[in-house]
Amino acid sequence: MELKDAIAKRYSVRSYLDKKVDKELVKEILEVSKRAPSV
């Protein structure tokens, strides 16, 4: 599944791993999230 598809489907994650996230991935997520619908 592409990140864009996951955001578009508005899937909520309820559990998380104790693992660091790459800064570039965070930047990409924030950039794509600007286009996600808001409630």
HTML snippet that shows the backbone in 3Dmol.js (N, CA, C, O; Angstrom):
<script src="https://3Dmol.org/build/3Dmol-min.js"></script>
<div id="view" style="width:600px;height:400px;position:relative"></div>
<script>
const pdb = `
ATOM      1  N   MET A   1       0.848  -1.173   0.000  1.00  0.00           N
ATOM      2  CA  MET A   1       0.000   0.000   0.000  1.00  0.00           C
ATOM      3  C   MET A   1       0.896   1.239   0.000  1.00  0.00           C
ATOM      4  O   MET A   1       1.880   1.304   0.737  1.00  0.00           O
ATOM      5  N   GLU A   2       0.554   2.198  -0.814  1.00  0.00           N
ATOM      6  CA  GLU A   2       1.282   3.458  -0.871  1.00  0.00           C
ATOM      7  C   GLU A   2       0.865   4.347   0.296  1.00  0.00           C
ATOM      8  O   GLU A   2      -0.270   4.277   0.767  1.00  0.00           O
ATOM      9  N   LEU A   3       1.781   5.172   0.749  1.00  0.00           N
ATOM     10  CA  LEU A   3       1.497   6.099   1.843  1.00  0.00           C
ATOM     11  C   LEU A   3       0.308   6.989   1.500  1.00  0.00           C
ATOM     12  O   LEU A   3      -0.558   7.231   2.341  1.00  0.00           O
ATOM     13  N   LYS A   4       0.271   7.468   0.273  1.00  0.00           N
ATOM     14  CA  LYS A   4      -0.823   8.343  -0.153  1.00  0.00           C
ATOM     15  C   LYS A   4      -2.171   7.634  -0.043  1.00  0.00           C
ATOM     16  O   LYS A   4      -3.164   8.238   0.362  1.00  0.00           O
ATOM     17  N   ASP A   5      -2.201   6.356  -0.405  1.00  0.00           N
ATOM     18  CA  ASP A   5      -3.442   5.583  -0.315  1.00  0.00           C
ATOM     19  C   ASP A   5      -3.879   5.420   1.137  1.00  0.00           C
ATOM     20  O   ASP A   5      -5.064   5.529   1.450  1.00  0.00           O
ATOM     21  N   ALA A   6      -2.925   5.159   2.017  1.00  0.00           N
ATOM     22  CA  ALA A   6      -3.236   4.986   3.440  1.00  0.00           C
ATOM     23  C   ALA A   6      -3.842   6.257   4.019  1.00  0.00           C
ATOM     24  O   ALA A   6      -4.809   6.197   4.778  1.00  0.00           O
ATOM     25  N   ILE A   7      -3.280   7.396   3.665  1.00  0.00           N
ATOM     26  CA  ILE A   7      -3.804   8.672   4.164  1.00  0.00           C
ATOM     27  C   ILE A   7      -5.185   8.938   3.571  1.00  0.00           C
ATOM     28  O   ILE A   7      -6.090   9.389   4.272  1.00  0.00           O
ATOM     29  N   ALA A   8      -5.341   8.661   2.292  1.00  0.00           N
ATOM     30  CA  ALA A   8      -6.628   8.905   1.635  1.00  0.00           C
ATOM     31  C   ALA A   8      -7.740   8.058   2.243  1.00  0.00           C
ATOM     32  O   ALA A   8      -8.891   8.493   2.289  1.00  0.00           O
ATOM     33  N   LYS A   9      -7.413   6.861   2.709  1.00  0.00           N
ATOM     34  CA  LYS A   9      -8.420   5.980   3.303  1.00  0.00           C
ATOM     35  C   LYS A   9      -8.661   6.299   4.770  1.00  0.00           C
ATOM     36  O   LYS A   9      -9.539   5.699   5.389  1.00  0.00           O
ATOM     37  N   ARG A  10      -7.902   7.228   5.339  1.00  0.00           N
ATOM     38  CA  ARG A  10      -8.075   7.720   6.703  1.00  0.00           C
ATOM     39  C   ARG A  10      -8.053   6.600   7.735  1.00  0.00           C
ATOM     40  O   ARG A  10      -8.884   6.565   8.642  1.00  0.00           O
ATOM     41  N   TYR A  11      -7.129   5.716   7.595  1.00  0.00           N
ATOM     42  CA  TYR A  11      -6.969   4.576   8.498  1.00  0.00           C
ATOM     43  C   TYR A  11      -6.317   5.033   9.798  1.00  0.00           C
ATOM     44  O   TYR A  11      -5.295   5.718   9.766  1.00  0.00           O
ATOM     45  N   SER A  12      -6.884   4.670  10.919  1.00  0.00           N
ATOM     46  CA  SER A  12      -6.340   5.038  12.225  1.00  0.00           C
ATOM     47  C   SER A  12      -5.559   3.878  12.826  1.00  0.00           C
ATOM     48  O   SER A  12      -6.085   2.774  12.966  1.00  0.00           O
ATOM     49  N   VAL A  13      -4.319   4.129  13.176  1.00  0.00           N
ATOM     50  CA  VAL A  13      -3.474   3.112  13.813  1.00  0.00           C
ATOM     51  C   VAL A  13      -3.631   3.245  15.321  1.00  0.00           C
ATOM     52  O   VAL A  13      -3.557   4.348  15.860  1.00  0.00           O
ATOM     53  N   ARG A  14      -3.847   2.127  16.000  1.00  0.00           N
ATOM     54  CA  ARG A  14      -4.080   2.143  17.438  1.00  0.00           C
ATOM     55  C   ARG A  14      -2.913   1.587  18.246  1.00  0.00           C
ATOM     56  O   ARG A  14      -2.900   1.710  19.470  1.00  0.00           O
ATOM     57  N   SER A  15      -1.948   0.985  17.590  1.00  0.00           N
ATOM     58  CA  SER A  15      -0.780   0.468  18.315  1.00  0.00           C
ATOM     59  C   SER A  15       0.481   0.862  17.550  1.00  0.00           C
ATOM     60  O   SER A  15       0.468   0.965  16.324  1.00  0.00           O
ATOM     61  N   TYR A  16       1.547   1.077  18.273  1.00  0.00           N
ATOM     62  CA  TYR A  16       2.781   1.583  17.690  1.00  0.00           C
ATOM     63  C   TYR A  16       3.968   0.734  18.130  1.00  0.00           C
ATOM     64  O   TYR A  16       3.943   0.106  19.188  1.00  0.00           O
ATOM     65  N   LEU A  17       5.001   0.727  17.304  1.00  0.00           N
ATOM     66  CA  LEU A  17       6.241   0.038  17.639  1.00  0.00           C
ATOM     67  C   LEU A  17       7.195   1.019  18.307  1.00  0.00           C
ATOM     68  O   LEU A  17       7.146   2.218  18.032  1.00  0.00           O
ATOM     69  N   ASP A  18       8.046   0.528  19.163  1.00  0.00           N
ATOM     70  CA  ASP A  18       9.067   1.361  19.804  1.00  0.00           C
ATOM     71  C   ASP A  18      10.281   1.402  18.871  1.00  0.00           C
ATOM     72  O   ASP A  18      11.310   0.779  19.131  1.00  0.00           O
ATOM     73  N   LYS A  19      10.129   2.150  17.787  1.00  0.00           N
ATOM     74  CA  LYS A  19      11.124   2.161  16.719  1.00  0.00           C
ATOM     75  C   LYS A  19      11.236   3.580  16.163  1.00  0.00           C
ATOM     76  O   LYS A  19      10.223   4.255  15.982  1.00  0.00           O
ATOM     77  N   LYS A  20      12.458   4.035  15.892  1.00  0.00           N
ATOM     78  CA  LYS A  20      12.654   5.380  15.351  1.00  0.00           C
ATOM     79  C   LYS A  20      12.163   5.452  13.911  1.00  0.00           C
ATOM     80  O   LYS A  20      12.210   4.468  13.173  1.00  0.00           O
ATOM     81  N   VAL A  21      11.690   6.636  13.525  1.00  0.00           N
ATOM     82  CA  VAL A  21      11.193   6.868  12.171  1.00  0.00           C
ATOM     83  C   VAL A  21      12.161   7.804  11.461  1.00  0.00           C
ATOM     84  O   VAL A  21      12.593   8.810  12.022  1.00  0.00           O
ATOM     85  N   ASP A  22      12.494   7.465  10.227  1.00  0.00           N
ATOM     86  CA  ASP A  22      13.407   8.266   9.425  1.00  0.00           C
ATOM     87  C   ASP A  22      12.833   9.677   9.206  1.00  0.00           C
ATOM     88  O   ASP A  22      11.648   9.823   8.905  1.00  0.00           O
ATOM     89  N   LYS A  23      13.664  10.703   9.354  1.00  0.00           N
ATOM     90  CA  LYS A  23      13.206  12.093   9.217  1.00  0.00           C
ATOM     91  C   LYS A  23      12.632  12.373   7.834  1.00  0.00           C
ATOM     92  O   LYS A  23      11.661  13.119   7.708  1.00  0.00           O
ATOM     93  N   GLU A  24      13.219  11.785   6.797  1.00  0.00           N
ATOM     94  CA  GLU A  24      12.709  12.001   5.443  1.00  0.00           C
ATOM     95  C   GLU A  24      11.304  11.419   5.287  1.00  0.00           C
ATOM     96  O   GLU A  24      10.467  11.990   4.587  1.00  0.00           O
ATOM     97  N   LEU A  25      11.049  10.301   5.929  1.00  0.00           N
ATOM     98  CA  LEU A  25       9.718   9.699   5.887  1.00  0.00           C
ATOM     99  C   LEU A  25       8.708  10.605   6.585  1.00  0.00           C
ATOM    100  O   LEU A  25       7.589  10.774   6.099  1.00  0.00           O
ATOM    101  N   VAL A  26       9.087  11.178   7.702  1.00  0.00           N
ATOM    102  CA  VAL A  26       8.203  12.106   8.422  1.00  0.00           C
ATOM    103  C   VAL A  26       7.895  13.312   7.539  1.00  0.00           C
ATOM    104  O   VAL A  26       6.748  13.752   7.476  1.00  0.00           O
ATOM    105  N   LYS A  27       8.896  13.846   6.865  1.00  0.00           N
ATOM    106  CA  LYS A  27       8.681  14.988   5.968  1.00  0.00           C
ATOM    107  C   LYS A  27       7.702  14.627   4.859  1.00  0.00           C
ATOM    108  O   LYS A  27       6.815  15.415   4.529  1.00  0.00           O
ATOM    109  N   GLU A  28       7.861  13.432   4.282  1.00  0.00           N
ATOM    110  CA  GLU A  28       6.966  12.990   3.212  1.00  0.00           C
ATOM    111  C   GLU A  28       5.535  12.835   3.730  1.00  0.00           C
ATOM    112  O   GLU A  28       4.584  13.247   3.066  1.00  0.00           O
ATOM    113  N   ILE A  29       5.389  12.251   4.899  1.00  0.00           N
ATOM    114  CA  ILE A  29       4.061  12.078   5.494  1.00  0.00           C
ATOM    115  C   ILE A  29       3.394  13.430   5.726  1.00  0.00           C
ATOM    116  O   ILE A  29       2.214  13.599   5.420  1.00  0.00           O
ATOM    117  N   LEU A  30       4.132  14.383   6.258  1.00  0.00           N
ATOM    118  CA  LEU A  30       3.564  15.710   6.509  1.00  0.00           C
ATOM    119  C   LEU A  30       3.191  16.413   5.212  1.00  0.00           C
ATOM    120  O   LEU A  30       2.162  17.085   5.145  1.00  0.00           O
ATOM    121  N   GLU A  31       4.011  16.265   4.188  1.00  0.00           N
ATOM    122  CA  GLU A  31       3.724  16.894   2.901  1.00  0.00           C
ATOM    123  C   GLU A  31       2.443  16.319   2.287  1.00  0.00           C
ATOM    124  O   GLU A  31       1.588  17.069   1.816  1.00  0.00           O
ATOM    125  N   VAL A  32       2.313  15.009   2.294  1.00  0.00           N
ATOM    126  CA  VAL A  32       1.128  14.364   1.726  1.00  0.00           C
ATOM    127  C   VAL A  32      -0.105  14.653   2.576  1.00  0.00           C
ATOM    128  O   VAL A  32      -1.209  14.782   2.046  1.00  0.00           O
ATOM    129  N   SER A  33       0.078  14.755   3.886  1.00  0.00           N
ATOM    130  CA  SER A  33      -1.069  14.984   4.771  1.00  0.00           C
ATOM    131  C   SER A  33      -1.715  16.350   4.547  1.00  0.00           C
ATOM    132  O   SER A  33      -2.868  16.554   4.927  1.00  0.00           O
ATOM    133  N   LYS A  34      -1.007  17.263   3.952  1.00  0.00           N
ATOM    134  CA  LYS A  34      -1.590  18.572   3.636  1.00  0.00           C
ATOM    135  C   LYS A  34      -2.769  18.431   2.680  1.00  0.00           C
ATOM    136  O   LYS A  34      -3.665  19.274   2.660  1.00  0.00           O
ATOM    137  N   ARG A  35      -2.762  17.359   1.889  1.00  0.00           N
ATOM    138  CA  ARG A  35      -3.819  17.144   0.901  1.00  0.00           C
ATOM    139  C   ARG A  35      -4.945  16.259   1.422  1.00  0.00           C
ATOM    140  O   ARG A  35      -5.947  16.060   0.735  1.00  0.00           O
ATOM    141  N   ALA A  36      -4.789  15.731   2.628  1.00  0.00           N
ATOM    142  CA  ALA A  36      -5.805  14.841   3.198  1.00  0.00           C
ATOM    143  C   ALA A  36      -7.009  15.655   3.668  1.00  0.00           C
ATOM    144  O   ALA A  36      -6.852  16.785   4.129  1.00  0.00           O
ATOM    145  N   PRO A  37      -8.207  15.085   3.555  1.00  0.00           N
ATOM    146  CA  PRO A  37      -9.397  15.804   4.028  1.00  0.00           C
ATOM    147  C   PRO A  37      -9.373  15.972   5.541  1.00  0.00           C
ATOM    148  O   PRO A  37      -8.803  15.150   6.259  1.00  0.00           O
ATOM    149  N   SER A  38      -9.989  17.027   6.011  1.00  0.00           N
ATOM    150  CA  SER A  38     -10.068  17.253   7.457  1.00  0.00           C
ATOM    151  C   SER A  38     -11.520  17.099   7.909  1.00  0.00           C
ATOM    152  O   SER A  38     -12.454  17.179   7.111  1.00  0.00           O
ATOM    153  N   VAL A  39     -11.673  16.881   9.192  1.00  0.00           N
ATOM    154  CA  VAL A  39     -13.023  16.675   9.733  1.00  0.00           C
ATOM    155  C   VAL A  39     -13.480  17.931  10.426  1.00  0.00           C
ATOM    156  O   VAL A  39     -14.591  17.975  10.954  1.00  0.00           O
TER     157      VAL A  39
END
`;
const viewer = $3Dmol.createViewer("view");
viewer.addModel(pdb, "pdb");
viewer.setStyle({}, {cartoon: {color: "spectrum"}});
viewer.zoomTo();
viewer.render();
</script>
